[in-house]
Amino acid sequence: MKHFFKAMSVAVAVLMGVAMVGQTADAQCKEKHDKKIVVGFSQIGAESAWRAANTESIQKEAEKRKDCIELKFSDAQQKQENQIKAIRSFIAQGVDVIAFSPVVESGWEPVLKEAKDAGIPVILSDRAVDVSDDTLWVTFMGSDFVEEGRRTAQWLVDNYEKVKRADKTMDKVRIVELQGTVGSAPANDRFAGFREVLKDHPNFEIVKTQSADFTRAGGKQVMEAFLKAEGGDKIDVVYGHNDDSALGAIQAIEEAGLKPGKDIIIVSIDAVRGAFEAMIEGKLNATIECSPLLGPQLFDAVEDLALGKELPKRIVTEEGVFPAEVAKEVLPQRTY
C-alpha cells in the first residue's frame, strides 16, 4: 500500500510539473494578482506599417493575459488633442495604469499632473515627453532614437565609396532628409543623432530636409518636390526617418525615371517587412531596426507596478542594422 501511495505522489508531482510548464502567461499573471489590472492605452494612430505592428503587439499581448489584464484602447488618429481626451477619460474611469505613445513631445504637463493627482502611474511607450517634472511618468520604454540616427549616418560613412556615385566629379555626398512628424521624439532624435555623426565628416552634406510625417504618401510627395527643385538632379542619398516615408520616396524616384538604390542611395529606419522586400529588389540599401513589438515589455512593466516593484526610468529595446546584403536571409524571420 505504501508503494501505491508513493507511486501516486510521484504521478501527481509529475502532472503538476507538466501543468506548470504548460501554463500560459495569462494563468501565471492571474496567480500573481488579486484582481484584473485595468490599463488605458492611447495609441498615436495607424500612420505606418510599424505603428500597425505596434498596436497588434499590444492588443495580442493583452489578449494573452485577459484573465489578468483589461485593456482600454484608444486611437488618437495622429492628433494630440485626441490623446489628451483619451487620457482624461482613463482618469475618469479610474484605470490602474495609463500608457501611451505621445504624438509629439511637448504639451503634456497639465494632463499628466491630473493623472498623478489621481494616483495613476503613467508609462511612456515608444516615445518620450518633454516635461519639467519627470515624476509625472514612471518609465519610458522603447528604442534609442538618437542612436538610430547615429547608426544610419555611420552606415553611410562606412559605405562612402558605395554611396558616392561613380560619375561624380566631386567627393561631396548630397543628402536629402525625410523627417518624421514635426515635434515628435523620434523625428527630433533621429535628426540630432544623424548630424552628430556627420559633423565629423565634411564630405557629407544635408542639402534639404522636410517632414514627410512618417507616411508613405508624405515621403512620395516630399521626394517629388525635392527632385523637381533646383539641384534635384544632384541628390545622392535619401535618409528616411522611417521605412514608410522611404518607400514613398522610392515611388517618386522611379516615376522620375531613376533607379532607387542605384542612382540614389536609400537608407531608413524601422526594419519593417516592406523595407526588406525593397532591399531584395535592390531599391533600398539599408534599414536600421526600431522594434514595434513592445506588448510583452509593456505588460510585464504593468504587472511589476501592480506588485509594487520599482521600474527603471528607462527601458531600452535591443536592435540591429540590416544592409541589403542580408535582406533575403533575414526576411523570413521578420514578424512585422
HUHU-V231856 format. One record per residue. N is the residue number from 1. RES is the residue in one letter. SS is DSSP state (A for helix, B for strand, O for the rest). PHI is phi in radians with two decimals (none if undefined). OMEGA is omega in degrees with one decimal (none if undefined). Layout:
n=<N N>
res=<RES RES>
ss=<SS SS>
phi=<PHI PHI>
omega=<OMEGA OMEGA>
//
This chain:
n=<1 2 3 4 5 6 7 8 9 10 11 12 13 14 15 16 17 18 19 20 21 22 23 24 25 26 27 28 29 30 31 32 33 34 35 36 37 38 39 40 41 42 43 44 45 46 47 48 49 50 51 52 53 54 55 56 57 58 59 60 61 62 63 64 65 66 67 68 69 70 71 72 73 74 75 76 77 78 79 80 81 82 83 84 85 86 87 88 89 90 91 92 93 94 95 96 97 98 99 100 101 102 103 104 105 106 107 108 109 110 111 112 113 114 115 116 117 118 119 120 121 122 123 124 125 126 127 128 129 130 131 132 133 134 135 136 137 138 139 140 141 142 143 144 145 146 147 148 149 150 151 152 153 154 155 156 157 158 159 160 161 162 163 164 165 166 167 168 169 170 171 172 173 174 175 176 177 178 179 180 181 182 183 184 185 186 187 188 189 190 191 192 193 194 195 196 197 198 199 200 201 202 203 204 205 206 207 208 209 210 211 212 213 214 215 216 217 218 219 220 221 222 223 224 225 226 227 228 229 230 231 232 233 234 235 236 237 238 239 240 241 242 243 244 245 246 247 248 249 250 251 252 253 254 255 256 257 258 259 260 261 262 263 264 265 266 267 268 269 270 271 272 273 274 275 276 277 278 279 280 281 282 283 284 285 286 287 288 289 290 291 292 293 294 295 296 297 298 299 300 301 302 303 304 305 306 307 308 309 310 311 312 313 314 315 316 317 318 319 320 321 322 323 324 325 326 327 328 329 330 331 332 333 334 335 336>
res=<M K H F F K A M S V A V A V L M G V A M V G Q T A D A Q C K E K H D K K I V V G F S Q I G A E S A W R A A N T E S I Q K E A E K R K D C I E L K F S D A Q Q K Q E N Q I K A I R S F I A Q G V D V I A F S P V V E S G W E P V L K E A K D A G I P V I L S D R A V D V S D D T L W V T F M G S D F V E E G R R T A Q W L V D N Y E K V K R A D K T M D K V R I V E L Q G T V G S A P A N D R F A G F R E V L K D H P N F E I V K T Q S A D F T R A G G K Q V M E A F L K A E G G D K I D V V Y G H N D D S A L G A I Q A I E E A G L K P G K D I I I V S I D A V R G A F E A M I E G K L N A T I E C S P L L G P Q L F D A V E D L A L G K E L P K R I V T E E G V F P A E V A K E V L P Q R T Y>
ss=<O A A A A A A A A A A A A A A A A A A A A A O O A A A A A A A A O O O O B B B B B B B O O O O O A A A A A A A A A A A A A A A A O O O O B B B B B B B O O O O A A A A A A A A A A A A A A O O O B B B B O O O O O O O O A A A A A A A A A O O O B B B B B O O O O O O O O A A A O O B B B B O O A A A A A A A A A A A A A A O A A A A O O O O O O O O O B B B B B B B O O O O O A A A A A A A A A A A A A A O O O O O B B B B B B B B O O O O A A A A A A A A A A A A A O O O A A A O O B B B B O O A A A A A A A A A A A A A O O O O B O O O B B B B B B B O O A A A A A A A A O O O O O B B B B O O O O O A A A A A A A A A A A A O O O O O O O B B B O O O O B B B A A A A A A A A O O O O O>
phi=<none -1.06 -1.11 -1.11 -1.13 -1.12 -1.11 -1.09 -1.09 -1.10 -1.08 -1.10 -1.08 -1.10 -1.10 -1.12 -1.13 -1.08 -1.09 -1.12 -1.09 -1.46 -1.04 -1.40 -1.04 -1.14 -1.13 -1.11 -1.09 -1.10 -1.10 -1.48 -2.21 -1.29 -2.54 -1.11 -1.67 -1.62 -2.06 -1.72 -2.09 -1.84 -1.60 -1.05 2.89 -2.47 -1.34 -2.71 -1.10 -1.05 -1.14 -1.09 -1.18 -1.11 -1.08 -1.07 -1.08 -1.18 -1.20 -1.18 -1.19 -1.10 -1.13 -1.08 -1.92 -1.10 -1.35 -2.11 -2.05 -1.99 -1.73 -1.87 -1.89 -2.31 -1.77 -1.49 0.92 1.23 -2.08 -1.09 -1.06 -1.20 -1.18 -1.10 -1.06 -1.11 -1.11 -1.13 -1.15 -1.08 -1.08 -1.09 -1.39 1.24 -1.11 -1.45 -2.47 -1.95 -2.26 -2.78 -1.92 -1.18 -1.15 -2.35 -1.46 -1.71 1.60 -1.79 -0.94 -1.03 -1.24 -1.23 -1.13 -1.09 -1.15 -1.10 -1.08 -1.46 1.32 -1.84 -1.20 -2.07 -1.92 -1.62 -1.99 1.37 -2.25 -1.67 -2.13 -1.92 -2.29 -1.34 -2.07 -1.40 -1.42 -1.29 -2.38 -1.55 -2.64 -2.09 -2.01 2.55 -1.39 -1.63 -1.16 -1.10 -1.12 -1.08 -1.09 -1.09 -1.12 -1.10 -1.10 -1.13 -1.07 -1.09 -1.08 -1.18 -2.00 -0.95 -1.15 -1.30 -1.25 -1.26 -1.15 -1.12 -1.54 -1.40 -1.68 -2.02 -1.45 -1.20 -1.75 -1.70 -2.02 -1.95 -2.09 -1.77 -1.28 -1.43 -1.02 -1.03 1.52 -1.44 -1.04 -1.12 -1.14 -1.08 -1.33 -1.19 -1.08 -1.24 -1.10 -1.06 -1.25 -1.02 -1.36 -1.25 -1.09 -1.64 -2.33 -1.13 -1.37 -1.94 -2.32 -1.52 -1.63 -2.57 -2.54 -2.72 -1.27 -1.91 1.08 1.12 -2.03 -1.17 -1.08 -1.13 -1.08 -1.14 -1.12 -1.16 -1.17 -1.02 -1.15 -1.06 -1.20 -1.44 -1.29 -1.03 1.52 -1.10 -1.51 -2.02 -1.35 -1.78 -2.41 -1.93 -1.89 -1.72 -1.13 -2.64 -1.13 -1.06 -1.15 -1.17 -1.15 -1.15 -1.10 -1.03 -1.04 -1.11 -1.12 -1.14 -1.16 -1.51 1.47 -1.91 -1.85 -1.13 1.57 -2.16 -1.16 -2.31 -1.31 -2.12 -2.25 -2.69 -2.17 2.47 1.18 -1.46 -1.00 -1.04 -1.21 -1.15 -1.12 -1.16 -1.17 -1.07 -1.39 1.41 -1.76 -2.35 -1.76 -2.85 -2.31 -1.81 -1.25 -2.46 -1.29 -1.58 -1.47 -1.70 -0.98 -1.03 -1.07 -1.11 -1.36 -1.09 -1.14 -1.05 -1.11 -1.06 -1.06 -1.11 -1.54 1.44 -1.39 -1.55 -1.68 -1.12 -1.18 -2.31 -2.08 -1.73 -1.45 -1.44 -2.54 -2.25 -2.10 -2.15 -1.39 -1.02 -1.07 -1.81 -1.02 -1.12 -1.24 -1.48 -0.86 -1.06 -1.55 -1.33 -1.87 -2.60>
omega=<179.0 179.8 179.7 -179.1 178.2 179.3 178.6 -179.7 178.4 -178.9 179.0 -179.8 179.1 -179.8 177.6 178.9 178.3 -179.5 -179.8 179.5 -176.3 -178.2 174.9 175.2 -179.2 -179.9 178.6 178.2 -176.7 -179.1 -173.3 -171.3 -177.8 -178.7 178.5 175.2 -178.5 -177.1 173.1 -179.5 175.9 178.4 179.7 -176.1 179.6 -170.9 -174.1 175.6 178.2 -177.0 178.1 178.7 177.9 177.9 -179.4 179.7 -179.4 -177.5 179.9 -179.8 176.5 179.0 178.0 -176.3 -168.9 177.5 -175.9 -175.8 169.4 -176.9 170.2 -170.9 179.0 178.6 -175.0 178.6 173.5 -176.2 -179.9 -178.7 177.4 177.9 179.0 176.4 -179.0 -179.6 178.1 176.4 177.8 178.7 -179.7 -179.8 178.4 178.3 -179.5 -179.2 172.5 174.4 176.7 175.4 -171.0 -177.9 174.4 -175.4 -171.3 173.8 -174.2 -170.7 -177.6 -176.1 177.9 174.1 177.8 178.6 179.4 179.0 178.8 179.2 -178.4 178.3 -177.9 175.0 174.8 -178.3 175.7 -177.0 -178.3 174.5 177.6 179.3 -178.1 -177.2 -176.3 172.1 178.3 175.5 -172.5 -179.5 174.6 179.6 178.8 -173.4 171.7 -174.3 177.6 179.5 176.6 176.4 178.4 -177.3 178.4 179.3 -178.4 176.5 177.7 179.8 -178.1 -177.8 -174.9 -177.6 177.5 -176.6 -179.2 -178.3 -175.2 -175.7 -176.5 176.7 178.8 -179.3 -175.8 175.4 -175.4 -173.3 168.5 -173.1 175.1 -177.3 173.8 -178.9 -178.3 177.6 179.9 -178.9 -179.4 178.4 -179.9 -174.2 178.7 173.8 -175.8 -177.9 178.9 -178.2 179.4 179.1 -173.2 -179.7 178.7 -178.6 -175.0 177.2 173.5 -177.8 175.1 -172.6 178.6 175.9 -177.8 179.8 171.4 172.5 178.1 -177.5 177.7 178.9 178.6 178.7 179.4 -177.7 -179.1 -179.3 176.1 179.9 178.7 -177.1 -178.6 -177.3 177.5 -177.6 -179.0 179.1 -178.1 179.2 -179.9 -172.2 168.3 174.1 179.6 178.0 170.1 -176.3 -176.7 178.8 178.1 178.3 173.9 178.1 178.1 177.5 -178.7 -179.6 179.4 179.7 176.9 177.0 180.0 -179.4 176.5 -178.1 178.8 177.4 177.6 178.7 -179.0 173.6 -177.7 -174.2 171.8 -177.0 173.5 -176.1 -179.7 178.4 178.7 177.6 177.8 178.1 178.4 177.8 178.7 -174.3 178.9 -169.7 177.9 173.6 -178.4 -170.9 170.3 -170.3 176.5 -170.2 -173.5 -176.9 180.0 179.1 -179.3 -174.2 169.2 179.3 178.7 179.8 178.4 177.1 -178.9 179.0 177.9 179.7 177.3 -179.2 171.7 -178.1 -178.5 176.3 -174.3 177.9 177.6 -174.7 -176.3 178.1 -176.4 172.8 -176.2 -176.0 -177.2 -171.2 -176.2 -179.5 -172.8 -173.8 -178.0 -178.4 -176.2 -178.6 179.1 none>
//
